[in-house]
Amino acid sequence: MNHLAIYAIYPNVVKIVDNVAYDINDNIVEIDIDAVNAWQDPNQYKQDRQQAYKSIAEQLDMMYHDKVDGTSTWKEHIDAVKAAHPKPTE
């Protein structure tokens, strides 16, 4: 069960124990599992980008060589990652 989705969809949920959601008064909160499964994390793109970016050392090396060689490999790398993992529109 996607706990992050439950907390996002049901702001009254304060804890989840053994896949049962509870409110502040320890009342069980009924969960629509289809809504939970359909939920998209609006911040997932950040994690996806972080994994796709080359290391800082590699990026600095790209920047150095771009300056020396007159190339744009660093910008192309950043553009490619951003294109592959776009920020969702609100």
LOGULO-311743 format. One record per residue: residue number from 1; residue in three letters; x, y, z of N, C-alpha, C in turn. Coordinates in nm, 3 decimals. Example, Ala and Ser with C-alpha at 12.3 -4.5 7.8 and 13.67 -1.06 7.14 Angstrom:
<atoms>
+-----+------+---------+---------+---------+---------+---------+---------+---------+---------+---------+
| pos | code |     n.u |     n.v |     n.w |    ca.u |    ca.v |    ca.w |     c.u |     c.v |     c.w |
+-----+------+---------+---------+---------+---------+---------+---------+---------+---------+---------+
|   1 |  Ala |   1.319 |  -0.569 |   0.780 |   1.230 |  -0.450 |   0.780 |   1.320 |  -0.330 |   0.780 |
|   2 |  Ser |   1.285 |  -0.225 |   0.708 |   1.367 |  -0.106 |   0.714 |   1.290 |   0.003 |   0.787 |
+-----+------+---------+---------+---------+---------+---------+---------+---------+---------+---------+
</atoms>
This chain:
<atoms>
+-----+------+---------+---------+---------+---------+---------+---------+---------+---------+---------+
| pos | code |     n.u |     n.v |     n.w |    ca.u |    ca.v |    ca.w |     c.u |     c.v |     c.w |
+-----+------+---------+---------+---------+---------+---------+---------+---------+---------+---------+
|   1 |  Met |   0.085 |  -0.117 |   0.000 |   0.000 |   0.000 |   0.000 |   0.090 |   0.124 |   0.000 |
|   2 |  Asn |   0.057 |   0.221 |  -0.081 |   0.136 |   0.342 |  -0.095 |   0.097 |   0.442 |   0.014 |
|   3 |  His |   0.176 |   0.442 |   0.120 |   0.145 |   0.529 |   0.234 |   0.154 |   0.676 |   0.197 |
|   4 |  Leu |   0.249 |   0.712 |   0.113 |   0.263 |   0.851 |   0.072 |   0.135 |   0.898 |   0.002 |
|   5 |  Ala |   0.079 |   0.814 |  -0.083 |  -0.046 |   0.847 |  -0.152 |  -0.161 |   0.862 |  -0.053 |
|   6 |  Ile |  -0.168 |   0.774 |   0.044 |  -0.276 |   0.782 |   0.143 |  -0.268 |   0.913 |   0.220 |
|   7 |  Tyr |  -0.148 |   0.948 |   0.267 |  -0.133 |   1.074 |   0.341 |  -0.165 |   1.194 |   0.253 |
|   8 |  Ala |  -0.135 |   1.187 |   0.124 |  -0.163 |   1.298 |   0.034 |  -0.312 |   1.311 |   0.004 |
|   9 |  Ile |  -0.379 |   1.199 |  -0.016 |  -0.520 |   1.200 |  -0.052 |  -0.611 |   1.220 |   0.069 |
|  10 |  Tyr |  -0.569 |   1.165 |   0.181 |  -0.650 |   1.170 |   0.304 |  -0.575 |   1.247 |   0.412 |
|  11 |  Pro |  -0.586 |   1.380 |   0.413 |  -0.510 |   1.459 |   0.510 |  -0.549 |   1.434 |   0.655 |
|  12 |  Asn |  -0.663 |   1.369 |   0.679 |  -0.704 |   1.338 |   0.816 |  -0.636 |   1.213 |   0.871 |
|  13 |  Val |  -0.567 |   1.139 |   0.787 |  -0.495 |   1.020 |   0.832 |  -0.367 |   1.063 |   0.903 |
|  14 |  Val |  -0.349 |   1.013 |   1.024 |  -0.229 |   1.048 |   1.102 |  -0.136 |   0.929 |   1.121 |
|  15 |  Lys |  -0.188 |   0.807 |   1.100 |  -0.101 |   0.690 |   1.110 |  -0.160 |   0.575 |   1.030 |
|  16 |  Ile |  -0.071 |   0.486 |   0.990 |  -0.111 |   0.365 |   0.919 |  -0.041 |   0.249 |   0.987 |
|  17 |  Val |  -0.123 |   0.152 |   1.034 |  -0.070 |   0.035 |   1.103 |  -0.125 |  -0.088 |   1.032 |
|  18 |  Asp |  -0.034 |  -0.174 |   0.987 |  -0.074 |  -0.296 |   0.916 |  -0.173 |  -0.267 |   0.804 |
|  19 |  Asn |  -0.143 |  -0.162 |   0.726 |  -0.224 |  -0.119 |   0.611 |  -0.365 |  -0.075 |   0.648 |
|  20 |  Val |  -0.384 |  -0.033 |   0.772 |  -0.510 |   0.026 |   0.816 |  -0.481 |   0.170 |   0.855 |
|  21 |  Ala |  -0.558 |   0.264 |   0.796 |  -0.536 |   0.406 |   0.820 |  -0.625 |   0.454 |   0.934 |
|  22 |  Tyr |  -0.567 |   0.541 |   1.018 |  -0.639 |   0.595 |   1.134 |  -0.632 |   0.747 |   1.135 |
|  23 |  Asp |  -0.738 |   0.809 |   1.188 |  -0.737 |   0.953 |   1.206 |  -0.685 |   0.986 |   1.345 |
|  24 |  Ile |  -0.691 |   1.113 |   1.383 |  -0.634 |   1.157 |   1.510 |  -0.704 |   1.096 |   1.632 |
|  25 |  Asn |  -0.830 |   1.053 |   1.613 |  -0.907 |   0.992 |   1.723 |  -0.901 |   0.840 |   1.720 |
|  26 |  Asp |  -0.811 |   0.784 |   1.645 |  -0.795 |   0.641 |   1.627 |  -0.914 |   0.574 |   1.559 |
|  27 |  Asn |  -0.990 |   0.651 |   1.484 |  -1.097 |   0.595 |   1.402 |  -1.036 |   0.545 |   1.272 |
|  28 |  Ile |  -1.087 |   0.434 |   1.223 |  -1.040 |   0.381 |   1.096 |  -1.092 |   0.469 |   0.983 |
|  29 |  Val |  -1.003 |   0.503 |   0.891 |  -1.040 |   0.582 |   0.774 |  -1.049 |   0.488 |   0.655 |
|  30 |  Glu |  -1.166 |   0.485 |   0.592 |  -1.185 |   0.400 |   0.475 |  -1.105 |   0.456 |   0.358 |
|  31 |  Ile |  -1.029 |   0.371 |   0.293 |  -0.941 |   0.411 |   0.185 |  -0.992 |   0.355 |   0.052 |
|  32 |  Asp |  -0.995 |   0.440 |  -0.050 |  -1.029 |   0.397 |  -0.186 |  -0.899 |   0.352 |  -0.251 |
|  33 |  Ile |  -0.880 |   0.222 |  -0.258 |  -0.754 |   0.166 |  -0.309 |  -0.730 |   0.205 |  -0.455 |
|  34 |  Asp |  -0.836 |   0.220 |  -0.534 |  -0.820 |   0.263 |  -0.673 |  -0.762 |   0.404 |  -0.680 |
|  35 |  Ala |  -0.810 |   0.492 |  -0.593 |  -0.757 |   0.629 |  -0.589 |  -0.611 |   0.629 |  -0.544 |
|  36 |  Val |  -0.581 |   0.544 |  -0.447 |  -0.443 |   0.534 |  -0.398 |  -0.351 |   0.483 |  -0.509 |
|  37 |  Asn |  -0.395 |   0.381 |  -0.580 |  -0.314 |   0.324 |  -0.688 |  -0.299 |   0.420 |  -0.806 |
|  38 |  Ala |  -0.397 |   0.507 |  -0.828 |  -0.393 |   0.601 |  -0.940 |  -0.312 |   0.727 |  -0.907 |
|  39 |  Trp |  -0.283 |   0.749 |  -0.781 |  -0.214 |   0.872 |  -0.739 |  -0.073 |   0.879 |  -0.797 |
|  40 |  Gln |  -0.039 |   0.995 |  -0.846 |   0.095 |   1.020 |  -0.899 |   0.166 |   1.118 |  -0.806 |
|  41 |  Asp |   0.282 |   1.082 |  -0.760 |   0.360 |   1.169 |  -0.672 |   0.408 |   1.290 |  -0.753 |
|  42 |  Pro |   0.365 |   1.411 |  -0.717 |   0.406 |   1.529 |  -0.794 |   0.554 |   1.560 |  -0.782 |
|  43 |  Asn |   0.624 |   1.497 |  -0.689 |   0.767 |   1.521 |  -0.671 |   0.854 |   1.407 |  -0.723 |
|  44 |  Gln |   0.794 |   1.308 |  -0.788 |   0.871 |   1.194 |  -0.837 |   0.977 |   1.236 |  -0.938 |
|  45 |  Tyr |   0.946 |   1.339 |  -1.016 |   1.042 |   1.383 |  -1.117 |   1.175 |   1.425 |  -1.054 |
|  46 |  Lys |   1.170 |   1.479 |  -0.932 |   1.292 |   1.521 |  -0.863 |   1.382 |   1.402 |  -0.835 |
|  47 |  Gln |   1.323 |   1.295 |  -0.787 |   1.401 |   1.174 |  -0.758 |   1.453 |   1.111 |  -0.887 |
|  48 |  Asp |   1.370 |   1.112 |  -0.991 |   1.411 |   1.056 |  -1.119 |   1.528 |   1.134 |  -1.178 |
|  49 |  Arg |   1.520 |   1.267 |  -1.168 |   1.628 |   1.350 |  -1.219 |   1.756 |   1.327 |  -1.140 |
|  50 |  Gln |   1.742 |   1.319 |  -1.008 |   1.860 |   1.301 |  -0.924 |   1.936 |   1.174 |  -0.962 |
|  51 |  Gln |   1.863 |   1.069 |  -0.992 |   1.926 |   0.943 |  -1.032 |   1.987 |   0.952 |  -1.171 |
|  52 |  Ala |   1.928 |   1.034 |  -1.257 |   1.975 |   1.041 |  -1.396 |   2.094 |   1.134 |  -1.414 |
|  53 |  Tyr |   2.107 |   1.234 |  -1.329 |   2.219 |   1.327 |  -1.343 |   2.351 |   1.256 |  -1.316 |
|  54 |  Lys |   2.451 |   1.293 |  -1.393 |   2.586 |   1.242 |  -1.367 |   2.635 |   1.303 |  -1.236 |
|  55 |  Ser |   2.740 |   1.246 |  -1.180 |   2.793 |   1.297 |  -1.053 |   2.841 |   1.441 |  -1.070 |
|  56 |  Ile |   2.853 |   1.511 |  -0.959 |   2.903 |   1.649 |  -0.961 |   3.042 |   1.654 |  -1.024 |
|  57 |  Ala |   3.128 |   1.558 |  -0.989 |   3.263 |   1.556 |  -1.046 |   3.257 |   1.544 |  -1.198 |
|  58 |  Glu |   3.169 |   1.456 |  -1.248 |   3.157 |   1.440 |  -1.393 |   3.101 |   1.566 |  -1.459 |
|  59 |  Gln |   3.006 |   1.631 |  -1.391 |   2.949 |   1.754 |  -1.446 |   3.053 |   1.866 |  -1.449 |
|  60 |  Leu |   3.134 |   1.876 |  -1.344 |   3.240 |   1.978 |  -1.343 |   3.340 |   1.953 |  -1.455 |
|  61 |  Asp |   3.373 |   1.826 |  -1.478 |   3.464 |   1.792 |  -1.587 |   3.402 |   1.830 |  -1.721 |
|  62 |  Met |   3.272 |   1.804 |  -1.737 |   3.203 |   1.844 |  -1.860 |   3.211 |   1.994 |  -1.880 |
|  63 |  Met |   3.186 |   2.069 |  -1.772 |   3.190 |   2.216 |  -1.781 |   3.330 |   2.265 |  -1.820 |
|  64 |  Tyr |   3.431 |   2.204 |  -1.760 |   3.569 |   2.242 |  -1.792 |   3.596 |   2.220 |  -1.941 |
|  65 |  His |   3.565 |   2.100 |  -1.988 |   3.591 |   2.068 |  -2.129 |   3.505 |   2.151 |  -2.223 |
|  66 |  Asp |   3.384 |   2.185 |  -2.181 |   3.301 |   2.273 |  -2.263 |   3.369 |   2.409 |  -2.280 |
|  67 |  Lys |   3.424 |   2.460 |  -2.171 |   3.492 |   2.591 |  -2.175 |   3.618 |   2.582 |  -2.263 |
|  68 |  Val |   3.697 |   2.478 |  -2.244 |   3.823 |   2.463 |  -2.317 |   3.799 |   2.431 |  -2.465 |
|  69 |  Asp |   3.703 |   2.342 |  -2.490 |   3.681 |   2.292 |  -2.626 |   3.572 |   2.367 |  -2.703 |
|  70 |  Gly |   3.502 |   2.457 |  -2.633 |   3.393 |   2.530 |  -2.700 |   3.272 |   2.442 |  -2.729 |
|  71 |  Thr |   3.251 |   2.339 |  -2.645 |   3.138 |   2.247 |  -2.665 |   3.027 |   2.279 |  -2.566 |
|  72 |  Ser |   2.921 |   2.203 |  -2.571 |   2.808 |   2.225 |  -2.480 |   2.755 |   2.092 |  -2.424 |
|  73 |  Thr |   2.846 |   2.000 |  -2.393 |   2.804 |   1.868 |  -2.345 |   2.731 |   1.875 |  -2.211 |
|  74 |  Trp |   2.774 |   1.965 |  -2.122 |   2.707 |   1.975 |  -1.992 |   2.562 |   2.020 |  -2.010 |
|  75 |  Lys |   2.540 |   2.125 |  -2.088 |   2.405 |   2.175 |  -2.111 |   2.320 |   2.068 |  -2.178 |
|  76 |  Glu |   2.378 |   1.997 |  -2.273 |   2.304 |   1.891 |  -2.343 |   2.264 |   1.780 |  -2.245 |
|  77 |  His |   2.354 |   1.747 |  -2.152 |   2.324 |   1.645 |  -2.051 |   2.207 |   1.691 |  -1.963 |
|  78 |  Ile |   2.215 |   1.814 |  -1.914 |   2.109 |   1.867 |  -1.827 |   1.977 |   1.873 |  -1.902 |
|  79 |  Asp |   1.980 |   1.924 |  -2.025 |   1.858 |   1.932 |  -2.107 |   1.797 |   1.794 |  -2.129 |
|  80 |  Ala |   1.881 |   1.693 |  -2.153 |   1.831 |   1.557 |  -2.179 |   1.764 |   1.500 |  -2.054 |
|  81 |  Val |   1.824 |   1.522 |  -1.937 |   1.765 |   1.472 |  -1.813 |   1.631 |   1.542 |  -1.787 |
|  82 |  Lys |   1.628 |   1.673 |  -1.804 |   1.504 |   1.747 |  -1.782 |   1.395 |   1.706 |  -1.881 |
|  83 |  Ala |   1.433 |   1.678 |  -2.005 |   1.335 |   1.634 |  -2.105 |   1.282 |   1.494 |  -2.074 |
|  84 |  Ala |   1.370 |   1.408 |  -2.024 |   1.330 |   1.270 |  -1.991 |   1.243 |   1.265 |  -1.866 |
|  85 |  His |   1.261 |   1.362 |  -1.777 |   1.187 |   1.365 |  -1.650 |   1.131 |   1.504 |  -1.628 |
|  86 |  Pro |   1.027 |   1.540 |  -1.704 |   0.974 |   1.677 |  -1.696 |   0.902 |   1.706 |  -1.565 |
|  87 |  Lys |   0.908 |   1.831 |  -1.527 |   0.835 |   1.877 |  -1.409 |   0.688 |   1.880 |  -1.445 |
|  88 |  Pro |   0.602 |   1.821 |  -1.362 |   0.459 |   1.820 |  -1.395 |   0.401 |   1.961 |  -1.396 |
|  89 |  Thr |   0.307 |   1.982 |  -1.484 |   0.239 |   2.112 |  -1.487 |   0.128 |   2.111 |  -1.384 |
|  90 |  Glu |   0.108 |   2.224 |  -1.326 |   0.007 |   2.231 |  -1.219 |  -0.124 |   2.280 |  -1.270 |
+-----+------+---------+---------+---------+---------+---------+---------+---------+---------+---------+
</atoms>
